[in-house]
């Protein structure tokens, strides 16, 4: 008999139902796109949750693959030859329970749309319109007045204080004021657009100042023997030293004075002029009139003046009226002030001022000195 061959029967493998594989890449991409819009703190929580999910999924895949490998590599058990040929009963292998992957709840992701602020545009520089330039003016005065002034080195013969200068451009300017006998003053001024600037300069005298007046006014002034061509009141800037002033007015007695002045000194001469008597009413008195009276009613209210000189024969002039008789001489004249000038060749002249009162007597007795 042909040898009996033993036949080994392998149990059929049970086909297990394949479970769908989870794609971790898709989950990661989905999470990454959502995480990009999440705030930093929430993003940190999201990353931690995503890492936990990926670990769980990877662990489940690893367990699933290992279970399949164990089933395909298991060795079949041999059938005992002595046992009757019976199909071997399939060995029931306990099925491994694969724990399903723990699905963690996805964290709630709040997506905030970050509003990007547009950069502020730089402010446009607005160019202000240039203000209109309006010329200014300056009212220039000085003490004393009548001074010549310059504006920025320019002058005009008519620029005598007080003067109003118009058409001055706004800004800084220089004004210089000068007058003979006084210091020159220079000042820097600012003229505003359309403004009016008052300027007053006080000039200090460098020479002496002589102020001449009289009562009544209108007397002719002679300074140091030279006619000035001016009448009282008037003022003069003179150098230091001695100066003589003579005042003359028709019908009044001359007044004169001499003063020694220093630099910057102010000197005033203001006499009250004495009215002269009427020289036309002067009458010479002879010996006959002395014996028999002074002429009655014609000489009433007059005074008597007796003039004697040594030597005799001097010329007598009263208020610039020359007498027709030489000294000694007696005259009758009305009340008032009289100037008596006595001259004789070879002798020094005599100048006297006398006052005659009604019914009074004045005696002039002079000893002439030789020249």
VOBA-437028 format. One record per residue (C-alpha): residue number from 1; x, y, z; chain. Coordinates in Angstrom, 3 decimals. Layout:
VOBA-437028
SITE	NUM	X	Y	Z	A
...
This chain:
VOBA-437028
SITE	1	0.000	0.000	0.000	A
SITE	2	1.256	3.302	-0.830	A
SITE	3	2.324	5.152	2.135	A
SITE	4	-0.166	7.238	3.631	A
SITE	5	0.661	10.837	3.496	A
SITE	6	-0.272	12.946	6.293	A
SITE	7	-1.874	16.100	5.373	A
SITE	8	-1.492	19.095	7.486	A
SITE	9	-4.455	21.261	7.685	A
SITE	10	-3.955	24.860	8.527	A
SITE	11	-6.676	26.803	10.040	A
SITE	12	-8.071	29.524	7.963	A
SITE	13	-7.188	32.947	9.028	A
SITE	14	-9.990	35.143	9.834	A
SITE	15	-10.003	38.245	7.872	A
SITE	16	-10.220	41.121	10.133	A
SITE	17	-11.933	44.202	9.215	A
SITE	18	-9.458	46.883	8.329	A
SITE	19	-9.938	50.107	10.099	A
SITE	20	-9.502	53.316	8.245	A
SITE	21	-6.153	54.940	8.811	A
SITE	22	-6.106	58.414	10.234	A
SITE	23	-4.039	60.955	8.238	A
SITE	24	-2.081	62.975	10.827	A
SITE	25	-0.734	65.384	8.229	A
SITE	26	-4.160	66.643	7.318	A
SITE	27	-4.980	67.182	10.969	A
SITE	28	-1.708	69.007	11.547	A
SITE	29	-2.221	71.318	8.549	A
SITE	30	-5.718	72.082	9.672	A
SITE	31	-4.535	72.883	13.156	A
SITE	32	-1.635	75.022	11.863	A
SITE	33	-3.927	77.141	9.713	A
SITE	34	-6.171	77.769	12.686	A
SITE	35	-3.330	78.383	15.120	A
SITE	36	-1.846	81.146	12.930	A
SITE	37	-4.758	83.428	13.753	A
SITE	38	-4.898	82.662	17.461	A
SITE	39	-3.435	85.028	20.149	A
SITE	40	-0.117	83.908	21.722	A
SITE	41	-1.565	82.509	24.951	A
SITE	42	-4.365	80.633	23.228	A
SITE	43	-1.870	79.492	20.601	A
SITE	44	0.245	77.904	23.328	A
SITE	45	-2.744	75.958	24.601	A
SITE	46	-3.622	74.924	21.051	A
SITE	47	-0.090	73.659	20.355	A
SITE	48	-0.119	71.567	23.523	A
SITE	49	-3.505	70.079	22.588	A
SITE	50	-2.339	69.337	19.044	A
SITE	51	0.799	67.596	20.308	A
SITE	52	-1.339	65.427	22.584	A
SITE	53	-3.681	64.441	19.727	A
SITE	54	-0.741	63.601	17.443	A
SITE	55	0.819	61.387	20.133	A
SITE	56	-2.441	59.540	20.674	A
SITE	57	-2.949	58.997	16.937	A
SITE	58	0.635	57.814	16.465	A
SITE	59	0.275	55.377	19.352	A
SITE	60	-2.929	53.953	17.888	A
SITE	61	-1.315	53.447	14.458	A
SITE	62	1.689	51.788	16.054	A
SITE	63	-0.529	49.313	17.975	A
SITE	64	-2.603	48.569	14.907	A
SITE	65	0.429	47.776	12.743	A
SITE	66	1.948	45.542	15.431	A
SITE	67	-1.222	43.510	15.799	A
SITE	68	-1.257	42.722	12.075	A
SITE	69	2.386	41.688	12.138	A
SITE	70	1.762	39.224	14.985	A
SITE	71	-1.091	37.519	13.109	A
SITE	72	0.822	36.960	9.866	A
SITE	73	3.984	35.564	11.439	A
SITE	74	2.389	32.958	13.857	A
SITE	75	3.724	29.248	13.153	A
SITE	76	1.126	26.428	12.496	A
SITE	77	0.964	23.600	15.021	A
SITE	78	1.864	20.011	13.668	A
SITE	79	-0.775	17.181	13.685	A
SITE	80	0.098	14.104	15.685	A
SITE	81	0.561	11.034	13.312	A
SITE	82	-0.877	8.570	15.674	A
SITE	83	-4.091	10.416	15.978	A
SITE	84	-6.785	9.552	13.535	A
SITE	85	-7.110	11.646	10.521	A
SITE	86	-9.501	14.131	11.613	A
SITE	87	-9.463	17.626	10.710	A
SITE	88	-7.852	19.481	13.417	A
SITE	89	-10.142	21.657	15.176	A
SITE	90	-9.230	25.213	14.717	A
SITE	91	-7.446	26.575	17.659	A
SITE	92	-9.412	29.388	19.022	A
SITE	93	-7.080	32.187	19.616	A
SITE	94	-8.251	34.822	21.876	A
SITE	95	-8.742	37.967	20.004	A
SITE	96	-6.766	40.889	21.197	A
SITE	97	-8.774	43.805	22.092	A
SITE	98	-7.225	46.865	20.700	A
SITE	99	-8.153	49.823	22.680	A
SITE	100	-9.704	52.369	20.428	A
SITE	101	-7.770	55.612	20.195	A
SITE	102	-8.828	58.076	22.723	A
SITE	103	-10.183	60.997	20.941	A
SITE	104	-9.644	64.120	22.869	A
SITE	105	-11.992	66.944	22.377	A
SITE	106	-10.496	69.528	20.179	A
SITE	107	-9.962	72.809	22.021	A
SITE	108	-12.322	75.522	21.164	A
SITE	109	-10.431	77.961	19.002	A
SITE	110	-11.623	81.525	18.862	A
SITE	111	-10.425	83.195	15.729	A
SITE	112	-9.942	86.928	16.033	A
SITE	113	-9.392	88.945	12.993	A
SITE	114	-6.527	91.299	13.685	A
SITE	115	-7.326	94.625	12.262	A
SITE	116	-4.266	96.079	10.702	A
SITE	117	-4.138	99.790	11.140	A
SITE	118	-3.015	101.747	8.224	A
SITE	119	-0.011	103.924	8.964	A
SITE	120	-0.952	107.507	9.463	A
SITE	121	-0.026	109.679	6.607	A
SITE	122	2.534	112.346	7.436	A
SITE	123	0.868	115.715	7.914	A
SITE	124	1.243	117.943	4.967	A
SITE	125	3.222	121.063	5.645	A
SITE	126	1.029	124.023	4.993	A
SITE	127	2.961	127.011	3.735	A
SITE	128	1.559	130.132	5.370	A
SITE	129	1.219	133.084	3.056	A
SITE	130	3.871	135.751	3.581	A
SITE	131	2.509	138.746	5.516	A
SITE	132	2.196	141.978	3.626	A
SITE	133	5.045	144.400	4.325	A
SITE	134	3.796	147.833	5.389	A
SITE	135	6.219	150.706	5.859	A
SITE	136	6.472	152.375	9.258	A
SITE	137	7.222	155.918	10.361	A
SITE	138	9.148	157.643	13.142	A
SITE	139	8.539	160.974	14.879	A
SITE	140	12.013	162.311	15.768	A
SITE	141	12.411	165.152	18.265	A
SITE	142	15.277	166.509	20.361	A
SITE	143	16.001	168.735	23.316	A
SITE	144	17.018	171.348	22.314	A
SITE	145	15.179	171.298	19.024	A
SITE	146	16.675	172.285	15.694	A
SITE	147	19.125	169.374	15.562	A
SITE	148	20.151	167.655	12.324	A
SITE	149	19.539	163.892	12.213	A
SITE	150	20.515	160.960	10.010	A
SITE	151	18.715	157.668	9.314	A
SITE	152	21.026	154.725	8.524	A
SITE	153	23.736	157.211	7.524	A
SITE	154	21.465	159.138	5.141	A
SITE	155	20.235	162.677	5.719	A
SITE	156	18.498	165.609	4.068	A
SITE	157	18.765	169.383	4.708	A
SITE	158	15.099	169.372	5.747	A
SITE	159	15.651	166.717	8.410	A
SITE	160	15.668	169.106	11.374	A
SITE	161	13.987	168.144	14.643	A
SITE	162	11.073	167.889	15.182	A
SITE	163	10.437	165.870	12.014	A
SITE	164	8.203	162.927	11.009	A
SITE	165	9.962	160.402	8.739	A
SITE	166	7.662	158.152	6.693	A
SITE	167	8.237	155.123	4.454	A
SITE	168	10.677	153.320	6.768	A
SITE	169	11.016	149.610	6.033	A
SITE	170	10.299	147.285	9.007	A
SITE	171	13.363	146.131	10.905	A
SITE	172	16.361	147.579	12.740	A
SITE	173	17.599	151.079	11.910	A
SITE	174	20.136	153.576	13.281	A
SITE	175	19.262	157.211	14.046	A
SITE	176	21.951	159.851	14.724	A
SITE	177	21.107	163.343	16.056	A
SITE	178	23.627	166.203	16.319	A
SITE	179	23.651	169.940	17.027	A
SITE	180	26.458	172.469	17.244	A
SITE	181	27.630	172.843	20.837	A
SITE	182	26.018	169.542	21.905	A
SITE	183	26.989	165.903	21.988	A
SITE	184	25.899	163.591	19.160	A
SITE	185	23.550	160.760	20.125	A
SITE	186	23.196	157.526	18.112	A
SITE	187	20.397	155.065	18.817	A
SITE	188	19.353	151.673	17.399	A
SITE	189	15.583	151.345	16.909	A
SITE	190	13.200	148.629	15.663	A
SITE	191	10.442	149.719	13.284	A
SITE	192	7.441	147.382	13.022	A
SITE	193	5.261	146.979	9.955	A
SITE	194	2.757	149.827	9.818	A
SITE	195	3.899	151.169	13.212	A
SITE	196	4.547	154.724	14.427	A
SITE	197	7.643	155.119	16.578	A
SITE	198	8.166	158.260	18.720	A
SITE	199	11.838	159.087	19.350	A
SITE	200	13.048	161.817	21.724	A
SITE	201	16.767	162.660	22.009	A
SITE	202	18.217	164.697	24.899	A
SITE	203	21.458	166.322	23.754	A
SITE	204	24.036	167.296	26.371	A
SITE	205	25.885	170.575	25.814	A
SITE	206	29.649	170.307	25.336	A
SITE	207	29.997	174.121	25.531	A
SITE	208	28.490	176.632	27.910	A
SITE	209	24.936	177.721	27.262	A
SITE	210	24.089	181.432	27.527	A
SITE	211	20.401	182.333	27.760	A
SITE	212	19.681	186.083	27.268	A
SITE	213	16.350	187.777	27.971	A
SITE	214	15.122	191.266	28.889	A
SITE	215	12.095	193.188	30.127	A
SITE	216	10.798	194.517	27.865	A
SITE	217	11.910	192.043	25.182	A
SITE	218	13.334	192.961	21.803	A
SITE	219	16.684	194.347	22.889	A
SITE	220	19.584	193.985	20.443	A
SITE	221	22.272	191.553	21.627	A
SITE	222	25.973	192.232	21.264	A
SITE	223	28.223	189.325	22.307	A
SITE	224	31.899	189.972	22.982	A
SITE	225	31.700	193.293	21.097	A
SITE	226	30.109	191.729	17.967	A
SITE	227	26.468	192.239	17.021	A
SITE	228	24.697	188.855	16.863	A
SITE	229	21.797	190.127	14.721	A
SITE	230	19.414	188.652	17.265	A
SITE	231	17.146	190.194	19.894	A
SITE	232	15.975	188.991	23.263	A
SITE	233	15.001	186.331	24.134	A
SITE	234	17.752	184.121	22.654	A
SITE	235	20.305	181.482	23.648	A
SITE	236	23.867	180.852	22.531	A
SITE	237	26.287	177.938	22.838	A
SITE	238	29.639	179.491	23.694	A
SITE	239	33.062	178.120	24.502	A
SITE	240	34.402	178.158	28.016	A
SITE	241	35.922	181.435	29.200	A
SITE	242	34.929	185.065	29.715	A
SITE	243	32.084	186.555	27.651	A
SITE	244	30.429	189.999	27.647	A
SITE	245	26.823	190.627	26.695	A
SITE	246	25.418	194.093	25.857	A
SITE	247	21.715	194.809	25.426	A
SITE	248	20.500	197.933	23.618	A
SITE	249	16.970	199.157	23.088	A
SITE	250	15.810	202.539	21.885	A
SITE	251	14.474	204.621	24.787	A
SITE	252	16.033	202.389	27.431	A
SITE	253	19.289	202.301	29.266	A
SITE	254	21.882	199.863	27.931	A
SITE	255	22.525	196.801	30.078	A
SITE	256	25.740	194.798	30.038	A
SITE	257	27.386	191.974	31.989	A
SITE	258	30.494	189.799	31.878	A
SITE	259	30.611	186.128	32.909	A
SITE	260	33.356	183.495	33.090	A
SITE	261	31.760	180.219	31.907	A
SITE	262	32.869	176.592	32.161	A
SITE	263	31.939	173.672	29.802	A
SITE	264	28.314	172.604	30.174	A
SITE	265	27.454	175.594	32.356	A
SITE	266	24.108	177.348	31.849	A
SITE	267	24.215	181.123	32.282	A
SITE	268	21.159	183.376	32.241	A
SITE	269	21.111	187.170	31.823	A
SITE	270	17.650	188.755	32.067	A
SITE	271	17.770	192.422	33.211	A
SITE	272	14.835	194.794	33.501	A
SITE	273	15.644	197.702	31.173	A
SITE	274	15.372	201.204	32.628	A
SITE	275	13.506	203.789	30.595	A
SITE	276	15.628	206.806	29.683	A
SITE	277	14.533	210.331	30.352	A
SITE	278	13.627	212.679	27.483	A
SITE	279	16.906	214.278	26.417	A
SITE	280	15.109	216.786	24.200	A
SITE	281	13.717	218.525	27.289	A
SITE	282	17.159	219.129	28.783	A
SITE	283	17.799	222.833	29.427	A
SITE	284	21.094	224.508	30.266	A
SITE	285	20.991	226.770	33.316	A
SITE	286	23.153	229.959	33.215	A
SITE	287	24.250	232.235	36.016	A
SITE	288	21.307	234.569	35.369	A
SITE	289	18.785	231.743	35.889	A
SITE	290	20.552	230.668	39.050	A
SITE	291	20.125	234.166	40.488	A
SITE	292	16.539	234.782	39.386	A
SITE	293	15.064	231.286	39.349	A
SITE	294	14.889	228.324	37.023	A
SITE	295	12.386	229.670	34.560	A
SITE	296	9.106	229.406	36.423	A
SITE	297	6.450	227.070	35.144	A
SITE	298	8.591	225.816	32.197	A
SITE	299	10.945	223.966	34.565	A
SITE	300	8.311	222.827	37.006	A
SITE	301	8.616	219.130	37.889	A
SITE	302	12.245	218.902	36.713	A
SITE	303	15.438	218.105	38.577	A
SITE	304	18.842	219.818	38.515	A
SITE	305	22.163	218.195	37.543	A
SITE	306	25.486	220.028	38.167	A
SITE	307	28.533	218.722	36.263	A
SITE	308	32.098	219.837	37.265	A
SITE	309	35.406	218.460	35.945	A
SITE	310	39.081	219.055	36.601	A
SITE	311	40.467	220.230	34.296	A
SITE	312	37.577	222.268	32.975	A
SITE	313	36.297	222.360	29.408	A
SITE	314	35.233	218.713	29.022	A
SITE	315	32.487	217.768	26.547	A
SITE	316	29.270	216.486	28.191	A
SITE	317	26.784	214.153	26.467	A
SITE	318	23.505	213.100	28.142	A
SITE	319	21.572	210.197	26.602	A
SITE	320	23.607	210.684	23.429	A
SITE	321	22.469	214.361	23.363	A
SITE	322	25.526	216.625	23.255	A
SITE	323	25.292	219.796	25.352	A
SITE	324	26.233	223.101	23.728	A
SITE	325	28.269	224.150	26.774	A
SITE	326	31.471	222.664	28.228	A
SITE	327	31.991	221.807	31.890	A
SITE	328	31.302	223.127	34.377	A
SITE	329	27.605	223.171	33.451	A
SITE	330	24.207	222.964	35.165	A
SITE	331	21.172	221.438	33.421	A
SITE	332	17.474	220.929	34.132	A
SITE	333	15.838	217.655	33.078	A
SITE	334	12.720	215.657	33.754	A
SITE	335	12.599	212.675	36.111	A
SITE	336	14.170	209.497	34.723	A
SITE	337	17.400	207.651	34.008	A
SITE	338	20.211	209.335	32.144	A
SITE	339	23.575	208.284	30.791	A
SITE	340	26.266	210.950	31.153	A
SITE	341	29.455	210.670	29.075	A
SITE	342	32.327	213.100	29.749	A
SITE	343	35.250	213.297	27.291	A
SITE	344	38.373	215.493	27.009	A
SITE	345	41.284	215.045	24.654	A
SITE	346	44.283	213.466	26.410	A
SITE	347	42.154	212.150	29.279	A
SITE	348	40.255	208.955	29.905	A
SITE	349	36.493	209.189	29.238	A
SITE	350	33.974	209.017	32.080	A
SITE	351	30.709	207.087	31.760	A
SITE	352	28.061	207.504	34.457	A
SITE	353	24.406	206.581	34.864	A
SITE	354	22.265	208.808	37.032	A
SITE	355	18.678	208.959	38.138	A
SITE	356	16.835	212.240	38.307	A
SITE	357	13.785	212.833	40.457	A
SITE	358	11.238	215.587	40.408	A
SITE	359	12.704	218.675	42.191	A
SITE	360	15.878	216.762	43.037	A
SITE	361	19.531	217.769	42.631	A
SITE	362	22.386	215.585	41.337	A
SITE	363	26.051	216.657	41.458	A
SITE	364	28.772	215.109	39.254	A
SITE	365	32.347	216.114	40.228	A
SITE	366	35.028	214.207	38.309	A
SITE	367	38.801	214.443	38.286	A
SITE	368	39.868	213.285	34.831	A
SITE	369	42.822	210.917	34.474	A
SITE	370	45.303	211.303	31.697	A
SITE	371	45.534	208.515	29.167	A
